[in-house]
Structures are given as structure tokens and as C-alpha cells.
Amino acid sequence: MSDRREARLILAALAERWDEVDFGAATIDAARFVALARACDVAPTLHAMLEAAGRLARLPEEAARGLAAARTKARHDNILLLARLETALDLLSAAGIVPVLLKGADTLHRFYASFDERTLDDVDLLVPRDALELAVATLEGAGWTAPPEPERTHWLRSSFELPLVSPGPVGVAFEIHWGLGQERRYRIPAADVLARAVRAEVAGRSVFRLDDHDAVAHLLLHHVQHYFDRRLKWTVEMGKIAAQPGFSWLVVRERLASWGGLGAAGLALVHVRKLFPALLPEAAFDAIPCAPWRTALTLPMRSRHPLDLFRGTRRRWVQLWIAGAALERPSELPGYLVHRATRDTRAEAG
């Protein structure tokens, strides 16, 4: 059965296009609606928005219960996750490290009225490269666990992040980042990003968050890195960040151009515009257009589903096709393909 009607209702509600959110005009499949909201990672956000707008009661009862259950789960999950975040911040602060909060750890505190309105899957923290060993050792000394060898070395060699899991009967996933790039794709000077980071306060603790222009540029590249998947929370938050006073899409363009990610970001914005046509101003698309050759190269995989830009993005060959179309220059494709073919064997070599 098609879930396109449910998808359009979710998109309209998130965009607050209330004239399009009429649950009584035609019967929706409540189970399908809730399942899709969960898959898009916005079920608690939808519940909060519909409740605030006085429209929750218009949902079929089963759908309202499903969204409420998702919000309750987010509340319980986030209590644990935020507690572990606060513990980690205290440990790192005692070691002289003040990290930059990335994605949800930042945006939950900035843009949501309550901590149960957004899911948090993990905690992403950015630290200087020369503080990485100390940061990891500090957390490991307090019971966090990192991957064993040779997987640990594989992460250190092939990525800009290392996963850890907090102690306790229910572990919380952490990712300690020392860069925002992706090997052979983007050249993001971590020192410059850290120098531009903005002071913030979370639970009475002094931390940093990304400069808004860096945050939006990062989210655009992150969307490509996840192959244009259906998780909508990051796209919604991109619009919130870009609406902040003093924000300039020309600055975002400059950052992306220097990082080697302008082409990828242009392709990401094609999807953003399809999802939420009015989320961003025309200045965004003028500053970061999608090159015609990228449009032509990806046209055979385009999807008609309201949520998707491409079809078959779980297939490896489709992912490589998309990655190739998102490269800054076509001449980079052979080297990139060789890199991807050999990357997963590096752990065994060292």
C-alpha cells in the first residue's frame, strides 16, 4: 500500500502548512502514519507541533496514541542520554577539554521547548585533534568503551570520528569527532571550524557549538553522506539555523567552496526544496545551485515519492553512483572509487 498521503501530511505539518493538514478530508492509515513518522525520526516532534497547534485531536485516535508513545519513549531515552552527556562534559572539563556539541546535542537545547520533542540517537562531540587521545582516555577511564583492535585503528585511520559507549546497564552511543570531513571527499580545516565555534551553555555547563554557517554547511554534506535518507529532523533544523539573525548563504557558499563540498551541497538542496519548498529563501539556491550535469547524471534514479529524491539508496551501486555525482570534480571519481574499494581492508593491514 502507498504511504504517499501520509508522507504529504507529515511534510505539511512539519512546515506548518495547516491548510493542507486536514485529517478529516480522507481517512489515513493510522499505523502507516505513525510508522512513517518514526522512520522519518520526527514522531515526537510531530506530536508536539500538533498539540501546540490544537490539531492533535483531529488525528485518528490510533495515530494520536502512536505519536504520544513515541514522544514518551523520546522522553525516557533523552533523560538517560542527556545525563550521560552531562557526565561526559564534566569529565572532559576536568581534563581541560571543552568540546563542540554537534547536531542534536546542540539543536535540542536551542530550538525545542521541551527535551522530549526531538529524538537523540547519540551524542556527537568535536574536540581538537591534539586533544583526542586525552578525551578518549578520560572517558575510557570513567567506564566508556571504545572499539577493540584492529577496529579501533581502522576508525582512527579511515574516519574523523571514534564511537564509544557509556557505562551502565543501558549504554549511550557517543561519537568523538576530531574533524567534520570525509576522507577523499571534503577538506574541512578543523582548526578553522574550532576557532569559529560559539560559546554556549548546556545544563549550566560551558560548551561550544558550531558557527551557524559551519553548522548548515555541515548538515548539507551530512545529508549527502547519508544518501538523502528520510530522516527529516536535520532538514527542519537547517531551516531554523538559517533563519537566525545575521545568517548569510553567501558565507555558507564560501565555506563549502573552500571545503570542496559545493557540488554535493547543491545536490542536497535539490532534495531540501522537494521536501519543504518554502523552508529556505531563494538566496540559498542562488548561492548554491546544482550543476546541470549532476541533475542529468542522477535523473534515472529520481523518485516520485514525496520523501525521496532517489530510489534504491540502500543498494551499494546506487550509493556509489550518488557519491560520484556529488564529487566536486568528475576527475576525482577514479581515485575515490579506488579509495572506497580499499578502505574496508585497512583494519587488517594495521
N, C-alpha and C positions, 0 to 999 in steps of 0.2 A: 504494500500500500504506500502511496506517496505521502510524504510529510511536508509537502511544499506549503500548504496553507498554514500549518503550524509554524514553519520557518518564517513565513512572512509576518505572522503575528508577533513572534519573538523579536524580529528586527524592528518592527514598528513600535513595539513597547519600549525597547531599549533606546530608540531615537525619540521617544515621547511624541510620536505622531498619533495622538489619541483618537483622531478622527478615523484612523484606519484600524483601530483596535476595538473591534465590535465582536465580542464572543457570542453574541446572541443572534447575529445575522445568519450564521450557519453552524451546525454542530461540529465541534472539533473533537478529535480523538484525544481524550484526556491523558491516557497512558502514553501515547505517542508524543504529545506536547511536553509532558514532564521529562520523558526520556531524552528528547531533543534539547531541552533547556539544560539538562545535566551534561549532555555531550558537548554542548557549547560552553560549558563551565560558567553559566550565568543564572542558574536556578535561584540561588538566594538573592541575587541582585534583582531579578525579575519580581520575586515576592515582595521585596522592599519597595520597589518602584510602583507596583500595582497597589500595594497597601497605601503608600503615601498619596497616590492619585485617587484613592477611593474607588478603585476598579477591581479590587480583589474578589469582591462578592459576585462579580459578573462572570467569573470563571466557573466552569463546571466544578462541582464540589470535589470530585476526584482529583482534578488538576490543582485546585487550591490546596488540598491536603498534601499533594506530592511536592509542591513548591515549598510549603511550610516545613515538611520533613527535611527537605534539602537545606533549608535555612537553619533548622535546628542542628543538623549534622555539621554545617559550617561553623556554627557557634561552638559546639563541643570541640571540633578539630582545632579551631583557631585559638581557643583558650590554651590548649596544650602547646601549639606551635608558637604562640606569642610568649608564653612563659619560657620556652626553651630559647627563643630569640633574646629575651631579656637576660637570661643567664649567660648566653654566649657573649653578649655585649659587655657585661660586667667582667667576664674573664679576659676578653680582649683588651678592654680598657685598662685593667690591672697590669697587662703586659705592655702597655703603651701603644696599643693599636686602636685607632678609631676608624671603623670601616665605612664604606659607602653602601647604603641599602639600595638594592636593585628591585625593580618591578614591584610585586605585591607588598613586600615588606615596607616599601615607601608609599605606594599609592593608597593602600588601605588606610593609612593614617592621615593622608592628605584630602581624600575625596569622598569618603564614606562617613555617614552619620553614625553608624554603628559597626562594630568589628565583625558582625555576623552577616553583613551584606555582600561580602565578597569571599570567594574561596581562596585559600592559600595552600598550594600544593607542597611548597618547600620554602626554605629561606635562602636567598641569594645575597651574598656579601662580597664586595670588591675590596681588596687590600693591595697595597703596593707590592710589587714583585719581590723586593728585598725583605718584606715582612711576611712572606708566605710561609716559610719554614717555621717561624716563630708562631704564627697564627695557628697553623695546623698542630704543632706540638702542644700549644696551650690548650686547644680543645681536646686533643687526644689525652692529655694529662688529666683532664676532667671527665674522661669516660667516653668521649666521642670516638667513633671508629671510622677509619678510612679504608679503602680497598687494600687487600694484601698484594704483595708482589706476585707475579710481574704486572698485575693490572694497575697498580699504583704508578709505576714508571710509565706505563702506557698513557695514562691520563696526563702525567706531567710533560710527556714528550709531544703528545698529539693534540692537546687541548689547551684552553686557557681557564680551566676550572677543575676542581677536585671535589668529588662528592664525599660527604661524611654523614654519619647517622648519630643522633644524640643518644645518650644513655637512657635507660628506663625501660619499663615493660612495653611501651609503645614508642618506637623510635621516630624522630622527626628528621626528615631529609634536609641536609644543608648542602649548599654548593659554595665553596670558597673560590672566587674568581680573582685572577691577577691580570686580567685583560678582558676586553669586550670583542675581540676579533674572532676570526675563524681561519685556521691555517690555510694558506694558498688562496684565500678569498679576499680578506679585508686587512688593511694595515691601519689599525687604530692605536695611536700613541697613548698608552695607558697613563704615562706621566702627565700628559696634557689634560686627559679626562679627569684625573685626580686633582689636578691644580684648579680646575674649573668647578669642582664639586661644591655644593652649597651646604652650609651648616643647617642642621635640623635637630629636632628633639623628639624622641620616641620614649614614652613611658618614663619621662624625667631623665633620660639619658641623652647625652650629646653625641650625635652621629653626623654623617653626611648623606646627601642624596645627590643624584646626578643633576647637573645643569639641565634645564628643561630642553634645550636644543639637543644636547647629547642624548637625553632620555628618549626623545621622539625618533632621532636618527637610529638609535639602538633598537627601538621597538619595530621600526620598519625592517631592519635587517633580520631581527629575530623572527619576524613573520615569514620571511623567505626561508630562513633556516629551518622552520617547522613546516615547510612546504604548504603554506597557505591553508593550514588546518582550520577547523571550525571553532576553535576557542575564541570567543568574542570579547572577553574581558580586556585583553590588551588593546584591542582596537578602540573600544569605548574609552579607555583611559588615555589613549593617544589624543583623542579629541579633547579631553579635559585638560591635559597638559598644554596642548597647543592653544587653548583658549585663555591661558594665563597672561596677565599684563606684560607687555614688552616682548612677547614671543614673535620671532621673525622666521618665516620659511626660507628667506634668503640665507640666513645663518645656518639653518639645517642643511641647505644645499651645499654651502661651503664645507661644512663638516663632512658630509657624505662624499663629496668630491675628493677631499684630502684622504679619506679612509679607503677609497676605491670601492664605494658602495652605492654610487649614484644610480647606476643602471638597475641594480637589484631593488632599490627603494622605489624607483619609478614603476617597476612591475608590481611591487607591493601596494602602491597607491591605486593601481587599477582595481585590485580586489577591495580595498577600503571604500572606493567610490561605489562599487557594485553593492556592497553591504549597506552602507549608510551614505546615500548621495549628498546629504546636506551636512555631514559631520565636519568636514573641513572646508575652508574657503577656497575659491578658485586660485588664490595665490599659491596654495600648496601644489596644485597640479601644473601651474605655470612654472614654478621654480624647479619641480622635479618631474618632468614629463617621462613617459615611457617611449623609448625609441621604437619606430615603426618595425624594425627588424625583429625586435623582441616580441612584439604583438603577433607578427606573422609566424614566427617560429613556434609559438605556443598555441596558435589558433586551433590546431587539430585536437588539442586536449581540453579545450574550453567546455565548461559545464553550464547547463541551463538551470541548475538548481539554485535557488536564491542564496544559499550559504556558500556555495563553492565557486572558485574561479576555474579550477581544473578537475578533471576526472582521473580516478586511478592513482591518487597520490600516495597510496600505500605500496605501490609497486616500485621496485628498485629502479627499473629503467626509466619510469616516469620521473622519479626524483632526480636522477642524473640529468635527464633532459631539461627539467626546470632549472637545476643548478647551472647547467651550461648556458641557458638563456639569460640567467641573472648575472653572469660574469661581466665584469666591467668592459673587457675587450674579448672578442671571439678568439683572438690569437692565444689567449690564456687557456683555452679548452684542453689541448693535448696534455699540458703539464698538470692541469687539475685532475683529469681522468687518471693519469698515472698515480698521482698523489692519493686519490680515493681508493685505487686498486691495491695500493701497498700499505695504506695507513693501518689497517686492522691486523697486519702481521708484525708491527713494530714491537709489540709487547714481548713476543717470543724471541726477538733478536737481542733484547737487553734486559 
